[in-house]
Amino acid sequence: MLRRNMKKEEIMDSIQMDEIQKYAKELRAQEMQRIAGLIGTAVGAGLAAVSERLRHLFNWNPQSEKSTGTV
């Protein structure tokens, strides 16, 4: 719609537009922080699961449980 066809009440002031843009940027930043938190939680849970699987590999002892003392 062309500006000249709009009524005076329908035209937004540049101040209102600046406020809307500022608010939109704040909402975007909050949403990005929320998503980063969700990703961090998921990655943390995944790494915990992987560490549980890998723990057995690094704790494995090839010697028998009862050492006889002979080689």
Biopython code that builds the backbone (N, CA, C, O; Angstrom):
import numpy as np
from Bio.PDB.StructureBuilder import StructureBuilder

atoms = [
    (1, "MET", "N", (0.848, -1.161, 0.000)),
    (1, "MET", "CA", (0.000, 0.000, 0.000)),
    (1, "MET", "C", (0.901, 1.232, 0.000)),
    (1, "MET", "O", (1.858, 1.317, 0.770)),
    (2, "LEU", "N", (0.591, 2.153, -0.846)),
    (2, "LEU", "CA", (1.391, 3.365, -0.919)),
    (2, "LEU", "C", (1.088, 4.275, 0.252)),
    (2, "LEU", "O", (-0.040, 4.329, 0.743)),
    (3, "ARG", "N", (2.092, 4.977, 0.685)),
    (3, "ARG", "CA", (1.949, 5.853, 1.841)),
    (3, "ARG", "C", (0.946, 6.975, 1.576)),
    (3, "ARG", "O", (0.227, 7.391, 2.485)),
    (4, "ARG", "N", (0.895, 7.457, 0.360)),
    (4, "ARG", "CA", (-0.009, 8.577, 0.081)),
    (4, "ARG", "C", (-1.473, 8.158, 0.132)),
    (4, "ARG", "O", (-2.351, 9.005, 0.298)),
    (5, "ASN", "N", (-1.747, 6.862, -0.008)),
    (5, "ASN", "CA", (-3.121, 6.381, 0.061)),
    (5, "ASN", "C", (-3.554, 6.045, 1.485)),
    (5, "ASN", "O", (-4.724, 5.750, 1.729)),
    (6, "MET", "N", (-2.623, 6.090, 2.411)),
    (6, "MET", "CA", (-2.938, 5.736, 3.790)),
    (6, "MET", "C", (-3.448, 6.955, 4.548)),
    (6, "MET", "O", (-3.061, 8.092, 4.279)),
    (7, "LYS", "N", (-4.314, 6.683, 5.490)),
    (7, "LYS", "CA", (-4.787, 7.762, 6.345)),
    (7, "LYS", "C", (-3.687, 8.125, 7.331)),
    (7, "LYS", "O", (-2.778, 7.335, 7.588)),
    (8, "LYS", "N", (-3.781, 9.302, 7.865)),
    (8, "LYS", "CA", (-2.751, 9.797, 8.764)),
    (8, "LYS", "C", (-2.624, 8.908, 10.004)),
    (8, "LYS", "O", (-1.518, 8.731, 10.515)),
    (9, "GLU", "N", (-3.729, 8.347, 10.498)),
    (9, "GLU", "CA", (-3.688, 7.511, 11.692)),
    (9, "GLU", "C", (-2.995, 6.175, 11.435)),
    (9, "GLU", "O", (-2.485, 5.552, 12.366)),
    (10, "GLU", "N", (-2.974, 5.733, 10.181)),
    (10, "GLU", "CA", (-2.409, 4.432, 9.852)),
    (10, "GLU", "C", (-0.896, 4.466, 9.699)),
    (10, "GLU", "O", (-0.257, 3.415, 9.729)),
    (11, "ILE", "N", (-0.317, 5.627, 9.539)),
    (11, "ILE", "CA", (1.124, 5.738, 9.344)),
    (11, "ILE", "C", (1.810, 5.642, 10.702)),
    (11, "ILE", "O", (1.495, 6.396, 11.623)),
    (12, "MET", "N", (2.746, 4.710, 10.817)),
    (12, "MET", "CA", (3.478, 4.547, 12.067)),
    (12, "MET", "C", (4.571, 5.588, 12.163)),
    (12, "MET", "O", (5.227, 5.922, 11.177)),
    (13, "ASP", "N", (4.749, 6.078, 13.335)),
    (13, "ASP", "CA", (5.873, 6.979, 13.568)),
    (13, "ASP", "C", (7.161, 6.169, 13.550)),
    (13, "ASP", "O", (7.165, 4.974, 13.846)),
    (14, "SER", "N", (8.234, 6.826, 13.204)),
    (14, "SER", "CA", (9.515, 6.120, 13.209)),
    (14, "SER", "C", (9.894, 5.699, 14.621)),
    (14, "SER", "O", (10.614, 4.717, 14.800)),
    (15, "ILE", "N", (9.419, 6.428, 15.626)),
    (15, "ILE", "CA", (9.691, 6.058, 17.017)),
    (15, "ILE", "C", (9.030, 4.723, 17.337)),
    (15, "ILE", "O", (9.641, 3.862, 17.970)),
    (16, "GLN", "N", (7.788, 4.548, 16.902)),
    (16, "GLN", "CA", (7.099, 3.283, 17.138)),
    (16, "GLN", "C", (7.812, 2.141, 16.423)),
    (16, "GLN", "O", (7.950, 1.051, 16.979)),
    (17, "MET", "N", (8.253, 2.379, 15.225)),
    (17, "MET", "CA", (8.953, 1.346, 14.473)),
    (17, "MET", "C", (10.261, 0.980, 15.159)),
    (17, "MET", "O", (10.621, -0.196, 15.211)),
    (18, "ASP", "N", (10.973, 1.966, 15.684)),
    (18, "ASP", "CA", (12.218, 1.693, 16.396)),
    (18, "ASP", "C", (11.962, 0.863, 17.648)),
    (18, "ASP", "O", (12.727, -0.048, 17.965)),
    (19, "GLU", "N", (10.879, 1.183, 18.358)),
    (19, "GLU", "CA", (10.530, 0.417, 19.554)),
    (19, "GLU", "C", (10.185, -1.023, 19.201)),
    (19, "GLU", "O", (10.583, -1.954, 19.901)),
    (20, "ILE", "N", (9.451, -1.199, 18.120)),
    (20, "ILE", "CA", (9.075, -2.546, 17.678)),
    (20, "ILE", "C", (10.314, -3.331, 17.279)),
    (20, "ILE", "O", (10.437, -4.504, 17.630)),
    (21, "GLN", "N", (11.228, -2.708, 16.557)),
    (21, "GLN", "CA", (12.453, -3.387, 16.151)),
    (21, "GLN", "C", (13.307, -3.756, 17.360)),
    (21, "GLN", "O", (13.879, -4.845, 17.412)),
    (22, "LYS", "N", (13.393, -2.854, 18.324)),
    (22, "LYS", "CA", (14.165, -3.130, 19.537)),
    (22, "LYS", "C", (13.552, -4.306, 20.294)),
    (22, "LYS", "O", (14.270, -5.194, 20.754)),
    (23, "TYR", "N", (12.241, -4.311, 20.421)),
    (23, "TYR", "CA", (11.551, -5.395, 21.113)),
    (23, "TYR", "C", (11.746, -6.721, 20.374)),
    (23, "TYR", "O", (11.936, -7.763, 21.000)),
    (24, "ALA", "N", (11.697, -6.676, 19.047)),
    (24, "ALA", "CA", (11.903, -7.890, 18.250)),
    (24, "ALA", "C", (13.317, -8.426, 18.443)),
    (24, "ALA", "O", (13.510, -9.638, 18.536)),
    (25, "LYS", "N", (14.297, -7.547, 18.503)),
    (25, "LYS", "CA", (15.682, -7.984, 18.729)),
    (25, "LYS", "C", (15.840, -8.617, 20.108)),
    (25, "LYS", "O", (16.553, -9.609, 20.261)),
    (26, "GLU", "N", (15.173, -8.042, 21.116)),
    (26, "GLU", "CA", (15.230, -8.612, 22.462)),
    (26, "GLU", "C", (14.593, -10.001, 22.493)),
    (26, "GLU", "O", (15.132, -10.926, 23.101)),
    (27, "LEU", "N", (13.446, -10.137, 21.835)),
    (27, "LEU", "CA", (12.792, -11.444, 21.775)),
    (27, "LEU", "C", (13.660, -12.465, 21.052)),
    (27, "LEU", "O", (13.752, -13.618, 21.473)),
    (28, "ARG", "N", (14.294, -12.042, 19.970)),
    (28, "ARG", "CA", (15.172, -12.928, 19.215)),
    (28, "ARG", "C", (16.342, -13.387, 20.080)),
    (28, "ARG", "O", (16.707, -14.563, 20.058)),
    (29, "ALA", "N", (16.931, -12.464, 20.841)),
    (29, "ALA", "CA", (18.057, -12.810, 21.715)),
    (29, "ALA", "C", (17.618, -13.797, 22.799)),
    (29, "ALA", "O", (18.340, -14.746, 23.106)),
    (30, "GLN", "N", (16.432, -13.571, 23.378)),
    (30, "GLN", "CA", (15.921, -14.492, 24.392)),
    (30, "GLN", "C", (15.682, -15.879, 23.809)),
    (30, "GLN", "O", (15.990, -16.888, 24.443)),
    (31, "GLU", "N", (15.137, -15.926, 22.611)),
    (31, "GLU", "CA", (14.865, -17.215, 21.969)),
    (31, "GLU", "C", (16.166, -17.943, 21.647)),
    (31, "GLU", "O", (16.251, -19.161, 21.803)),
    (32, "MET", "N", (17.172, -17.210, 21.202)),
    (32, "MET", "CA", (18.463, -17.833, 20.911)),
    (32, "MET", "C", (19.092, -18.393, 22.188)),
    (32, "MET", "O", (19.693, -19.466, 22.160)),
    (33, "GLN", "N", (18.959, -17.680, 23.297)),
    (33, "GLN", "CA", (19.478, -18.183, 24.569)),
    (33, "GLN", "C", (18.716, -19.424, 25.015)),
    (33, "GLN", "O", (19.308, -20.362, 25.549)),
    (34, "ARG", "N", (17.412, -19.430, 24.797)),
    (34, "ARG", "CA", (16.609, -20.597, 25.163)),
    (34, "ARG", "C", (17.013, -21.821, 24.347)),
    (34, "ARG", "O", (17.157, -22.919, 24.884)),
    (35, "ILE", "N", (17.193, -21.617, 23.049)),
    (35, "ILE", "CA", (17.588, -22.720, 22.174)),
    (35, "ILE", "C", (18.987, -23.209, 22.529)),
    (35, "ILE", "O", (19.239, -24.414, 22.533)),
    (36, "ALA", "N", (19.898, -22.286, 22.826)),
    (36, "ALA", "CA", (21.254, -22.677, 23.219)),
    (36, "ALA", "C", (21.214, -23.510, 24.501)),
    (36, "ALA", "O", (21.978, -24.465, 24.642)),
    (37, "GLY", "N", (20.340, -23.157, 25.423)),
    (37, "GLY", "CA", (20.197, -23.938, 26.649)),
    (37, "GLY", "C", (19.675, -25.338, 26.376)),
    (37, "GLY", "O", (20.148, -26.309, 26.968)),
    (38, "LEU", "N", (18.699, -25.443, 25.480)),
    (38, "LEU", "CA", (18.161, -26.761, 25.129)),
    (38, "LEU", "C", (19.220, -27.626, 24.459)),
    (38, "LEU", "O", (19.342, -28.815, 24.755)),
    (39, "ILE", "N", (19.981, -27.025, 23.560)),
    (39, "ILE", "CA", (21.040, -27.770, 22.874)),
    (39, "ILE", "C", (22.101, -28.197, 23.879)),
    (39, "ILE", "O", (22.587, -29.327, 23.831)),
    (40, "GLY", "N", (22.459, -27.300, 24.785)),
    (40, "GLY", "CA", (23.450, -27.635, 25.805)),
    (40, "GLY", "C", (22.998, -28.787, 26.685)),
    (40, "GLY", "O", (23.793, -29.662, 27.027)),
    (41, "THR", "N", (21.733, -28.790, 27.048)),
    (41, "THR", "CA", (21.191, -29.878, 27.862)),
    (41, "THR", "C", (21.237, -31.199, 27.104)),
    (41, "THR", "O", (21.618, -32.229, 27.661)),
    (42, "ALA", "N", (20.851, -31.166, 25.838)),
    (42, "ALA", "CA", (20.848, -32.387, 25.028)),
    (42, "ALA", "C", (22.266, -32.908, 24.818)),
    (42, "ALA", "O", (22.509, -34.111, 24.909)),
    (43, "VAL", "N", (23.192, -32.007, 24.539)),
    (43, "VAL", "CA", (24.585, -32.418, 24.334)),
    (43, "VAL", "C", (25.154, -32.985, 25.628)),
    (43, "VAL", "O", (25.868, -33.988, 25.610)),
    (44, "GLY", "N", (24.841, -32.346, 26.744)),
    (44, "GLY", "CA", (25.317, -32.847, 28.033)),
    (44, "GLY", "C", (24.804, -34.245, 28.330)),
    (44, "GLY", "O", (25.552, -35.093, 28.816)),
    (45, "ALA", "N", (23.538, -34.489, 28.041)),
    (45, "ALA", "CA", (22.966, -35.817, 28.263)),
    (45, "ALA", "C", (23.612, -36.846, 27.337)),
    (45, "ALA", "O", (23.886, -37.974, 27.745)),
    (46, "GLY", "N", (23.849, -36.453, 26.105)),
    (46, "GLY", "CA", (24.500, -37.363, 25.160)),
    (46, "GLY", "C", (25.917, -37.695, 25.574)),
    (46, "GLY", "O", (26.340, -38.847, 25.483)),
    (47, "LEU", "N", (26.653, -36.696, 26.029)),
    (47, "LEU", "CA", (28.025, -36.939, 26.472)),
    (47, "LEU", "C", (28.061, -37.805, 27.727)),
    (47, "LEU", "O", (28.966, -38.624, 27.888)),
    (48, "ALA", "N", (27.098, -37.634, 28.605)),
    (48, "ALA", "CA", (27.032, -38.478, 29.800)),
    (48, "ALA", "C", (26.798, -39.936, 29.406)),
    (48, "ALA", "O", (27.404, -40.840, 29.981)),
    (49, "ALA", "N", (25.928, -40.163, 28.436)),
    (49, "ALA", "CA", (25.662, -41.527, 27.976)),
    (49, "ALA", "C", (26.896, -42.134, 27.319)),
    (49, "ALA", "O", (27.210, -43.302, 27.542)),
    (50, "VAL", "N", (27.589, -41.348, 26.516)),
    (50, "VAL", "CA", (28.806, -41.837, 25.856)),
    (50, "VAL", "C", (29.881, -42.137, 26.895)),
    (50, "VAL", "O", (30.593, -43.134, 26.780)),
    (51, "SER", "N", (30.001, -41.286, 27.900)),
    (51, "SER", "CA", (31.030, -41.519, 28.918)),
    (51, "SER", "C", (30.753, -42.801, 29.699)),
    (51, "SER", "O", (31.688, -43.497, 30.095)),
    (52, "GLU", "N", (29.479, -43.119, 29.923)),
    (52, "GLU", "CA", (29.150, -44.375, 30.603)),
    (52, "GLU", "C", (29.558, -45.575, 29.755)),
    (52, "GLU", "O", (30.013, -46.588, 30.286)),
    (53, "ARG", "N", (29.397, -45.463, 28.450)),
    (53, "ARG", "CA", (29.800, -46.556, 27.557)),
    (53, "ARG", "C", (31.319, -46.700, 27.502)),
    (53, "ARG", "O", (31.839, -47.815, 27.465)),
    (54, "LEU", "N", (32.026, -45.575, 27.496)),
    (54, "LEU", "CA", (33.483, -45.616, 27.374)),
    (54, "LEU", "C", (34.174, -45.981, 28.683)),
    (54, "LEU", "O", (35.314, -46.443, 28.662)),
    (55, "ARG", "N", (33.522, -45.789, 29.800)),
    (55, "ARG", "CA", (34.153, -46.069, 31.092)),
    (55, "ARG", "C", (34.616, -47.513, 31.190)),
    (55, "ARG", "O", (35.681, -47.778, 31.746)),
    (56, "HIS", "N", (33.856, -48.434, 30.673)),
    (56, "HIS", "CA", (34.209, -49.849, 30.747)),
    (56, "HIS", "C", (35.456, -50.156, 29.922)),
    (56, "HIS", "O", (36.226, -51.048, 30.278)),
    (57, "LEU", "N", (35.659, -49.442, 28.848)),
    (57, "LEU", "CA", (36.860, -49.668, 28.042)),
    (57, "LEU", "C", (38.121, -49.258, 28.784)),
    (57, "LEU", "O", (39.155, -49.916, 28.663)),
    (58, "PHE", "N", (38.047, -48.192, 29.540)),
    (58, "PHE", "CA", (39.227, -47.687, 30.227)),
    (58, "PHE", "C", (39.431, -48.329, 31.601)),
    (58, "PHE", "O", (40.507, -48.195, 32.183)),
    (59, "ASN", "N", (38.429, -49.016, 32.125)),
    (59, "ASN", "CA", (38.564, -49.703, 33.407)),
    (59, "ASN", "C", (38.883, -51.183, 33.246)),
    (59, "ASN", "O", (39.046, -51.888, 34.242)),
    (60, "TRP", "N", (38.972, -51.652, 32.044)),
    (60, "TRP", "CA", (39.194, -53.070, 31.803)),
    (60, "TRP", "C", (40.584, -53.459, 32.268)),
    (60, "TRP", "O", (41.561, -52.780, 31.951)),
    (61, "ASN", "N", (40.679, -54.547, 33.015)),
    (61, "ASN", "CA", (41.948, -55.042, 33.521)),
    (61, "ASN", "C", (42.147, -56.450, 32.978)),
    (61, "ASN", "O", (41.349, -57.336, 33.287)),
    (62, "PRO", "N", (43.189, -56.687, 32.175)),
    (62, "PRO", "CA", (43.368, -58.007, 31.567)),
    (62, "PRO", "C", (43.817, -59.069, 32.566)),
    (62, "PRO", "O", (43.781, -60.256, 32.239)),
    (63, "GLN", "N", (44.232, -58.695, 33.751)),
    (63, "GLN", "CA", (44.670, -59.674, 34.746)),
    (63, "GLN", "C", (43.454, -60.312, 35.398)),
    (63, "GLN", "O", (42.363, -59.743, 35.431)),
    (64, "SER", "N", (43.678, -61.499, 35.909)),
    (64, "SER", "CA", (42.578, -62.174, 36.595)),
    (64, "SER", "C", (42.291, -61.470, 37.913)),
    (64, "SER", "O", (43.104, -60.685, 38.400)),
    (65, "GLU", "N", (41.132, -61.757, 38.481)),
    (65, "GLU", "CA", (40.747, -61.093, 39.718)),
    (65, "GLU", "C", (41.657, -61.493, 40.873)),
    (65, "GLU", "O", (41.994, -60.657, 41.712)),
    (66, "LYS", "N", (42.061, -62.767, 40.926)),
    (66, "LYS", "CA", (42.960, -63.245, 41.982)),
    (66, "LYS", "C", (44.352, -63.399, 41.381)),
    (66, "LYS", "O", (44.594, -64.290, 40.566)),
    (67, "SER", "N", (45.237, -62.547, 41.779)),
    (67, "SER", "CA", (46.602, -62.618, 41.267)),
    (67, "SER", "C", (47.370, -63.665, 42.072)),
    (67, "SER", "O", (47.364, -63.641, 43.302)),
    (68, "THR", "N", (48.034, -64.586, 41.364)),
    (68, "THR", "CA", (48.775, -65.667, 42.038)),
    (68, "THR", "C", (50.181, -65.238, 42.406)),
    (68, "THR", "O", (50.838, -65.913, 43.199)),
    (69, "GLY", "N", (50.643, -64.177, 41.874)),
    (69, "GLY", "CA", (51.984, -63.711, 42.184)),
    (69, "GLY", "C", (53.035, -64.332, 41.283)),
    (69, "GLY", "O", (54.202, -63.953, 41.373)),
    (70, "THR", "N", (52.676, -65.267, 40.423)),
    (70, "THR", "CA", (53.634, -65.872, 39.497)),
    (70, "THR", "C", (53.423, -65.292, 38.116)),
    (70, "THR", "O", (52.325, -64.874, 37.750)),
    (71, "VAL", "N", (54.485, -65.279, 37.377)),
    (71, "VAL", "CA", (54.411, -64.728, 36.030)),
    (71, "VAL", "C", (54.366, -65.810, 35.011)),
    (71, "VAL", "O", (54.302, -65.528, 33.815)),
]
sb = StructureBuilder()
sb.init_structure("model")
sb.init_model(0)
sb.init_chain("A")
sb.init_seg("    ")
for serial, (resi, resn, name, xyz) in enumerate(atoms, 1):
    if name == "N":
        sb.init_residue(resn, " ", resi, " ")
    sb.init_atom(name, np.array(xyz, "f"), 0.0, 1.0, " ", f" {name:<3s}", serial, name[0])
structure = sb.get_structure()
